Structure formats: structure tokens, C-alpha cells
Amino acid sequence: MQKKGINILFIYPNTFGMNMLPPAIAMFTAILKKEGHNIDIFDTTYYSVDHGIDSDGSKMEKLNVVPYSMESKGIRLKNSDWKKDIKDKVNKFKPDLIAISSTEDMWELAMRVLSEVEEYKLKHKVPVIAGGVFPTFAPEICIKDKLVDIVCVGEGENALIDLCKKIKNKENYDDVTNCWVKTIGPEYLKNRNIIKKNPITKPVDINENPIIDISQFEENRLYRPMAGKVYKMIPIETIRGCPFTCRFCNSPDQMKFYKGLGHNFYRKKNMDLVYKELKFFKDVHKVEYNYFWADTFLGMSNKEFDEFCEMYEDIKLPFWMQTRPETITDYNMKKLKSVGLHRISFGVEHGNEEFRKKILDRRWKNKDIIAKLKIPKKYEIQFSTNNITGFPTETKKLAFDTIELNRNIDATNTSIYSFVPFHGTPLRKMCEELGLIKPETITKCLTAETQLNMPQYPPHEIEEIRKCFSMYVKFPKNRWKEIARAEKNDKEGSKIFAELKAEYLEKYMPRPDADPHGGIDAFKEVENPNICIPGAENEMSTETPETSFFKDELN
């Protein structure tokens, strides 16, 4: 008797404290189960895997994160050997397809995990498919790995359905749309460099997708720290894509990519479907806090906004969103506060107006940003401002304009991160053209230093700004000489920094009980659009939230 479906193993490379539960894998799980297939997941989040990324943030001086304890929920790293566990899983589950879900900064970890099951893959001739924003914009890098057979370029819902159907029926799968496929058959055996690049189909109708299926994930993956407390949280998709054109984000290229094919990538989910999903997770999974997985949550019409508020009145759970300062008004802040809005993440990014306009394509005036960000304060809505430094052509002097702007914004938290030139972002192209990075270089979010070595703003100066940014923002200017000395990593500088840090934490760190709901500081406040989010994870990440195949980063 022919089995109804095939066995699909998703590998999700991640480190403790980085990306939250990946909604894309949960979506594909729901879709593929509906098609009769069997799913299992190997998630590295709770394993201690050394692969060159600081998984607990110990290399960063965290002055913007309220202390928290994951152990308060019994959540800690596993004691077992991840290599043995992945081998045991494949030998027991016997996958017919292995699907790698990876952000760019986790790609090398993905390949390391995959290498542990190479023997099984080769013996049983199991194909490996890789997808996400990184494979979409760097397929030529991903397809080069000897263990990767297929790269999904663009969205993956339909591609996965077709691929699994062909594998089940033992058919040739080198014509699956949205995929680069290493040629199958005699030609492939002679030359693995023969790659078939199939056409891209139109974006899926997100209103036809089922509710995501999180049953294959450990219960622990639903928990996330927020301002010193740990809550059960779920990522909720309302919008896929983003109408804005920030040059450090991958959304502009994603939109351009699909527009060039005659399609609109920016789509919105019907509010009745959003409600259905929210209600399901509240009633069935007892979710305590909602995380709206959208680049710009308030990118909606007045009618859509009112529909959301009316719908959410029945949910009555605190929630987080990210949006741009120019999208908020007194009306929508007051209304959202009344239905449960607890915290917002605002991308400020840089404080120099001309630089922000020319390099980042962010065209708002500082005075308008300052004025807008007084509104959430008026309604006692907690919010963070996210900033980036180390952009191409930036200087340390320009970075102080970002400090000055943040000094004029009374945010609950401020954060700053080194710019990461991810593939698929306009600024990546600029960095390559300036000779700051090679096209084949794979970037990482949380390396010890920036990967750009610029003479006018060298890595050590970028790290100095990152290290003391929160102090410059909060302490009075007559303390700036002390802070400047604390930037240095010599004996005296380290002593001064430790003293200032203790004072900062005492005076300016929000208390875990400052709000009955806690707050929504991600594991490392990784809410920045250029950081892996949830979100950072961003990512973060944030973290963009579109579910192009296996998306879980805000590149």
C-alpha cells in the first residue's frame, strides 16, 4: 500500500536568545500536513552550539535590556549532544526531504548541522531544500554547498506543495517553480554545477493560508522575556511586505523583485482571519501576549484600523507592534491603548537628517520625529527607539547626531546596533561597490565587531559608540568626558565604564515591575529592522516579517 505522504524534516538553526518561534515553518507545517505529509523539526535554539556567533549576548554591554530569567519558566539550554540528537532524529523519522530554514547570519550553522546527517542524506538520496530571504537574494551562494540540492527563490508555499507531491510520486522535481535545482539524472552525476533556474510564480493569497501549526515545536519556544518578565507569546501575521523603501532593509528589493515579474508583493490579511488566529491561540494555547509580525503595523487605511480595534476588543491581551513615527496620530495611539497596545518599537535609525535622507531613504525631519514620539508618552505606552551606526560613509561625528536626536526623545529604551550589510538590501550593493565587502561574504548579526572596515569610521570607533550609546543619551553632557574615557578598553577605561554602568542601571534602567504587563524587550532588544529578529527574531527580526520561504529575520 502506497503511503499517503512523505516525511519532511525541517532544520531550524538558531541560538538561545535570538529568533522567536519561526512562523514560516509553522505555516508550512500546517499546509503540508493538510496535504497528508508528516512533519518533524530539529530546532537548535536550546543547544549550546559554538559557531562564531555570540548566542547569549555576553560580548555586548547590555544597558538597554531589563534583567530577566528564562529559568523562571524552567527554560534552559539542553544537556544532550546536538550532533547525536540530530542523527537519532533522522534515523528514527527517516525523512524523504530535508528543509533548511535559515537567516543569513545562521547559514553557516545550518550547514554545520546539515553536515552531521550527510551520511544519511547520501545513503538514502534525500534532497535538501534551503529557503528564506538569504537564499532568495543570494541563491548562487546557497546552491554552491555540496549538501544543498534546491534553493527556493521567493515564497515557498506552492513550491513546497509541488516538490513534496513530486517526491511522493517519484517524479523528476527539477521543474518546480520558484526553485533553483541542481540537475537530476546522468547530467547531474557528471557535473553538479548544472543548475536549472525555474520561473517565479505570483505571490500567494495569504488569506487562503491556514492557521499556523506550532504543535511540532517545544512548548518552551512560545516563551519570551519582556521587560524582566517571561510571557507566552505568538507571532501573528497581518501584513506581508512593506510599502516603504528603507535602504538597510530587504523589503524594497523584495517588492522590486516581484514588481519586475508583474506582481504586488505587499498584501494584507483580512481582519476576520486575524481574529480567528488570535482567538485560536488565546483559547487553545493560552497565549498571554501577542507579537504582531509586520514591518510597519500601521501601514493600513483608517477603515482597516477601525476594523482591527473593533476586532481586538474581544481579544483583550497586551500586544507589541513596530511601526514608523510618521504613522502614528493622537487618535490611533489613544484607540490602540484602549484595546491593549502595550509597547511599540520605532525605527529611528539615524539622527542626521541629510544623511538619513541620502543614505537610508528616510525623509522625515527630526522635529517631526520628536513631536510624534511625544504621543505614545502621553498615553503611557512604552516604546523603544532603534538605531544603527556603522553605515557606509558614516563617521563617528555623525553618530553623535543620532545620540542628540535620542536625547530629545523620552523613550522607555534606546538601542543601537552595528549596521549589517545583509544580502538583498540596497545598502549591501553600495558596500560592495565601495569595496567594503565582497559579494560572497556572509554577514552575521552579533559578531564582536562590524564587518565593514572603513578608514573614516573604523570598527573600534563603531564599537565605542555601541558600548556607551545609552550613557550618552541619558547622562547630562557634563559627564560626556567621563563617558568618552569609558569607551576605551584599557584598565582605566574599563574601571570608569563599570562605575558608570552601575550608576546607569540604578538611575535609568526600567524596573521589571514598571508595568503590570512587563514590557516587550526582546531577548536582547533585537527589534531593529537591520537585526535578526524576532527579531530581533528581529529579527529580529524585527527580524521583515514576510513569509518568503522560511523567513524569520528582519534583514
Secondary structure, 3 states (H helix, E strand, C coil): CCCCCCEEEEEECCCCCCCCCCHHHHHHHHHHHHCCCEEEEEECCCCCCCCCCCCCCCCCCCCCCCCCCHHHHCCCCCCCCHHHHHHHHHHHHCCCEEEEECCHHHHHHHHHHHHCCHHHHHHHCCCEEEECHHHHHCHHHHCCCCCCCEEECCECHHHHHHHHHHHHCCCCCCCCCCEEEECCCHHHHHCCCCEEECCCCCCCCHHHCCCCCCCCCCHHHHEEEECCEEEEEEEECCEECCCCCCCCCCHHHHHHHHHCCCCCCCEECCHHHHHHHHHHHHHCCCCCEEEECCCCCCCCCHHHHHHHHHHHCCCCCCEEEEECHHHCCHHHHHHHHHHCEEEEEEEEECCCHHHHHHHHCCCCCHHHHHHHCHHHHHCCCEEEEEEEECCCCCCHHHHHHHHHHHHCCCCCEEEEEECCCCCCCHHHHHHHHCCCCCCCCCCCCCCCCCCCCECCECHHHHHHHHHHHHHHHHCCHHHHHHHHHHCCCCHHHHHHHHHHHHHHHHHHCCCCCCCCCCCCCCCCCCCCCCCCCCCCCCCCCCCCCCCECCCCCCC
